[in-house]
């Protein structure tokens, strides 16, 4: 079906039904559909290099996709095999989106080169697949946006030892052997759109010793109108996610910058609320890494490495928390944030916002 409203995009979102909560799955699928619609608009308004260079800015836009979709119409929805699917025609506010894009090149949001002394990594292809070679420039751009000095290199045999030696020769403290794969999953039944899945792996090694320094992976799935668009969009999203993972790992390993450790101590009982809280913490721009340390007795503890103090971090978390949860009783101390996190009650469909 062809969109009829100005700025409209047709997008599909999916979410697993957890614990029989179809209403919650519907809301998550709707969030995903709106994010897909905003991504489609971004692809029309900004070229691929610009999107890759502004990975963190795009991630922030995606987190607030609902605010950029003033109206939508549900075309299809339903549950099948434990997955809830929603297909919508979303009217994206392109004027507001264009203002955000313009600030990337003319305002304070413009990405600056990482200063000397920041973490550095030489990115090397782990194989010669076309998907890997297409992925590397996007990953380098995403790492630069995450304040990591990165450069793509090429080592003939792709071995760990050769990668570590190449990094040492070019004054990089570490190397990452990266591989990426694309899978065309075919048409999504009843939508006319194509599903593309992608996965990337990065093996970190220290230079010049070649000692293993960890492995990071990322996966993504997108729904687009064509295979080429699916490949480009999936790899761009994959680069942002893996860039965040590598950036956090390298920052912690190098001890660079003025990073401090803050503990988020949460009163939380629902597993989905824990996941949403962790996602919210990681989405904050000042956070370099966040890991779930402990769960039990109605509490979850998240260890955060960040440039921000507890007060500003708590304020950002309260302001930009995931739409699935509500935060209350937020209190701070020198190195801790105490709060209560609960899942939001399912939202009843409002007149004019459904089919």
C-alpha positions in Angstrom: 0.0 0.0 0.0 1.4 3.4 -1.0 1.5 6.1 1.8 -1.1 8.9 1.2 -0.1 11.6 3.7 2.8 14.1 3.2 5.9 12.7 4.9 4.3 9.4 5.5 6.3 6.2 5.7 5.0 2.6 5.9 6.9 0.6 8.5 6.6 -2.7 10.3 7.5 -3.4 13.9 7.7 -6.8 15.7 8.1 -7.7 19.4 8.0 -11.0 21.3 5.0 -11.7 23.6 6.5 -12.2 27.0 4.5 -13.9 29.7 1.3 -13.6 27.7 1.4 -9.8 27.8 0.2 -9.1 24.2 -0.6 -5.4 25.1 3.0 -4.8 26.1 4.3 -6.6 23.0 2.0 -4.4 20.9 3.5 -1.2 22.4 7.0 -2.4 21.8 6.2 -3.4 18.2 4.6 0.0 17.7 7.7 1.7 19.0 9.8 -0.3 16.6 7.6 0.6 13.7 7.9 4.3 14.5 11.6 4.0 14.8 11.7 2.2 11.4 9.6 5.1 9.9 11.9 7.7 11.3 14.9 5.7 10.0 13.4 5.7 6.5 12.9 9.5 6.7 16.5 9.9 7.8 17.7 7.8 4.9 15.8 10.2 2.5 17.1 13.4 4.2 20.7 12.5 4.9 23.3 10.5 2.9 24.9 7.3 4.3 28.3 8.9 5.3 26.5 11.6 7.2 24.4 9.1 9.0 27.4 6.9 9.9 29.3 10.0 11.2 26.4 11.0 13.4 25.8 7.6 15.1 25.1 8.9 18.6 22.9 11.7 17.4 20.8 9.2 15.4 20.6 6.9 18.3 19.2 9.7 20.4 16.6 10.5 17.6 15.6 6.9 17.4 15.0 6.8 21.2 12.4 9.5 20.8 10.9 8.4 17.6 7.4 8.7 18.9 7.8 12.5 19.3 8.6 12.7 15.6 5.4 10.9 14.6 2.5 13.2 15.3 0.0 10.9 13.5 -0.1 7.3 12.3 -2.6 4.8 11.0 -2.5 1.1 11.7 -2.7 -1.0 8.6 -2.3 -4.4 10.0 -1.6 -5.9 13.4 -1.8 -9.3 15.2 0.0 -12.0 17.1 1.5 -15.1 15.5 3.9 -17.7 16.8 4.6 -15.7 19.9 5.4 -12.5 18.0 3.2 -9.4 17.8 3.5 -7.5 14.5 2.2 -4.0 13.7 2.3 -2.4 10.3 1.6 1.4 10.3 1.5 4.3 8.0 3.4 6.9 10.0 3.5 10.7 9.3 7.0 11.7 10.2 7.6 15.4 11.1 10.3 16.0 8.5 10.6 19.7 9.4 11.7 18.8 13.0 13.9 16.0 11.7 15.5 18.4 9.1 16.3 20.9 11.9 18.1 18.2 13.8 20.1 17.2 10.7 21.0 20.8 10.0 22.5 21.1 13.5 24.9 18.3 12.8 26.8 20.4 10.3 26.2 23.9 11.6 25.8 23.7 15.4 27.2 22.3 18.6 26.0 18.8 17.7 28.6 18.5 15.0 31.0 15.6 15.7 34.6 16.7 16.5 37.7 14.5 16.0 38.7 12.7 19.2 41.4 14.6 21.1 44.9 13.1 21.6 45.1 10.5 24.3 41.7 9.0 23.7 41.3 5.2 23.1 42.6 4.1 19.7 42.0 1.0 17.6 43.0 -0.2 14.2 40.1 -1.9 12.5 41.1 -4.8 10.3 38.8 -7.1 8.2 38.6 -10.6 9.6 37.5 -11.9 6.2 37.1 -10.7 2.6 33.3 -10.8 2.4 31.7 -7.9 0.6 29.5 -7.2 3.7 32.6 -6.9 5.9 34.4 -4.5 3.6 31.3 -2.4 3.3 30.9 -2.4 7.1 34.3 -1.1 8.1 34.0 2.6 7.0 30.7 2.9 8.8 32.2 1.3 12.0 35.2 3.7 11.9 32.8 6.7 11.6 30.7 5.3 14.5 33.8 4.9 16.7 34.9 8.4 15.9 31.5 9.7 17.0 32.0 7.7 20.2 35.3 9.6 20.8 37.5 6.7 19.9 40.4 7.2 17.5 39.9 4.6 14.8 41.3 3.8 11.4 40.6 1.0 8.9 43.7 -1.1 8.0 44.2 -4.2 5.8 46.3 -7.2 6.8 46.7 -9.8 4.1 46.2 -13.0 6.2 43.8 -11.5 8.8 45.6 -13.3 11.6 45.7 -12.0 15.2 49.5 -11.8 15.3 49.6 -9.8 12.0 46.8 -7.5 13.3 48.6 -6.7 16.5 51.9 -6.0 14.7 50.1 -3.7 12.2 48.5 -1.8 15.1 51.9 -1.4 16.8 53.5 -0.1 13.6 50.9 2.6 13.3 51.0 3.6 17.0 47.6 2.0 17.9 47.3 0.4 21.3 44.9 -2.3 20.0 43.5 -3.8 16.9 40.0 -5.3 16.2 39.5 -8.1 13.7 36.0 -7.4 12.4 33.7 -9.5 10.3 30.1 -8.8 9.2 27.4 -10.9 7.5 24.2 -10.1 5.9 21.2 -12.4 5.5 18.3 -11.7 3.2 15.4 -13.3 5.0 12.8 -12.7 2.3 9.4 -10.9 2.2 7.5 -10.3 5.4 4.1 -11.9 4.9 1.3 -9.5 4.2 3.5 -6.3 4.1 5.4 -6.4 0.8 8.6 -5.5 2.7 11.8 -7.4 2.9 13.5 -8.5 6.1 17.3 -8.2 6.3 19.4 -9.5 9.3 23.0 -8.7 9.9 25.6 -9.6 12.5 29.1 -8.3 13.3 31.9 -9.7 15.5 35.0 -7.8 16.7 37.9 -9.6 18.3 40.1 -7.2 20.3 43.8 -7.8 20.6 46.4 -5.8 22.4 49.4 -4.4 20.5 52.1 -5.6 20.0 51.7 -8.7 22.1 48.6 -10.0 20.4 47.0 -10.9 23.7 43.2 -11.3 23.5 41.4 -8.3 24.9 37.8 -9.5 24.5 35.2 -10.0 21.9 32.1 -7.9 21.1 29.1 -8.8 18.9 26.1 -6.9 17.6 23.0 -7.9 15.6 20.3 -6.0 13.8 17.2 -6.6 11.7 15.5 -4.1 9.4 12.4 -4.1 7.2 12.8 -2.1 3.9 11.3 -1.9 0.4 14.4 -3.3 -1.4 17.4 -5.5 -0.8 20.0 -2.8 -1.4 18.3 -0.4 1.1 18.1 -3.3 3.6 21.8 -3.9 3.3 22.7 -0.3 3.7 20.3 0.4 6.6 21.2 -2.8 8.5 25.0 -2.2 8.3 24.6 1.4 9.4 22.6 0.3 12.5 25.0 -2.5 13.1 27.9 0.0 13.0 26.3 2.2 15.6 25.6 -0.7 18.0 29.0 -2.3 17.6 30.7 1.1 17.8 29.1 1.7 21.2 30.2 -1.8 22.4 33.8 -1.3 21.3 33.9 2.3 22.5 32.9 1.3 26.0 35.3 -1.7 26.0 38.3 0.4 24.9 37.5 3.3 27.3 37.4 0.9 30.2 40.5 -0.9 29.1 42.6 2.2 28.6 41.3 4.1 31.7 41.3 7.2 29.5 39.6 10.5 30.2 37.9 11.4 33.4 35.6 8.4 33.6 34.2 7.5 37.0 32.2 4.5 38.3 28.7 5.1 39.5 26.3 2.4 40.8 22.6 2.5 39.9 20.8 0.7 42.7 17.2 0.0 41.5 14.1 -1.3 43.3 12.8 -3.4 40.4 10.9 -6.6 40.1 9.8 -7.1 36.4 12.5 -8.6 34.1 11.4 -6.4 31.3 11.8 -3.3 33.5 15.4 -4.4 34.2 16.2 -4.7 30.5 14.5 -1.3 29.8 16.4 0.4 32.6 19.8 -1.0 31.4 18.9 0.2 27.9 18.0 3.7 29.2 21.3 4.0 31.1 23.4 2.9 28.1 21.5 5.5 25.9 22.8 8.4 27.9 25.5 10.3 26.0 27.8 10.7 29.0 27.8 6.9 29.7 30.7 4.9 28.3 29.7 1.5 29.6 27.0 0.0 31.8 26.8 -3.6 33.0 24.3 -5.4 35.1 26.2 -6.6 38.1 23.6 -8.2 40.4 19.9 -9.1 40.5 18.0 -10.5 43.5 15.5 -9.8 46.2 13.7 -7.2 44.2 16.8 -5.2 43.4 19.1 -4.7 40.4 22.6 -3.2 40.5 24.1 -1.6 37.4 27.7 -0.5 37.2 28.2 2.6 35.1 31.4 4.2 33.7 30.6 7.8 32.9 32.0 11.3 32.6 29.0 12.7 34.5 28.4 13.1 38.3 25.6 11.2 39.9 23.2 14.2 40.0 23.3 15.1 36.3 23.3 11.4 35.3 20.1 10.8 37.4 18.5 13.9 35.8 19.3 12.6 32.3 18.0 9.2 33.2 14.7 10.5 34.6 14.2 12.7 31.6 15.0 10.2 28.9 14.0 6.8 30.4 12.7 4.2 28.0 9.0 4.5 27.2 8.4 1.0 28.7 9.2 2.1 32.3 8.5 4.8 34.9 11.1 6.0 37.4 10.3 7.3 40.9 12.0 8.0 44.2 15.2 9.0 42.4 17.9 9.9 45.0 21.7 10.4 44.6 24.8 10.2 46.6 28.5 10.8 45.7 28.8 7.6 43.6 25.3 6.1 43.6 21.8 6.6 42.2 18.9 4.9 44.0 15.6 4.7 42.3 12.4 2.6 41.7 11.6 1.3 38.2 8.3 -0.2 37.1 6.8 -1.2 33.8 4.2 1.3 32.5 0.6 0.1 32.4 -0.5 -0.8 28.8 -1.8 2.3 26.9 -5.4 2.0 25.6 -5.7 3.0 21.9 -6.8 6.6 21.6 -9.4 7.8 19.1 -7.8 8.8 15.8 -4.5 7.1 16.5 -5.6 3.6 15.5 -7.1 1.9 12.5 
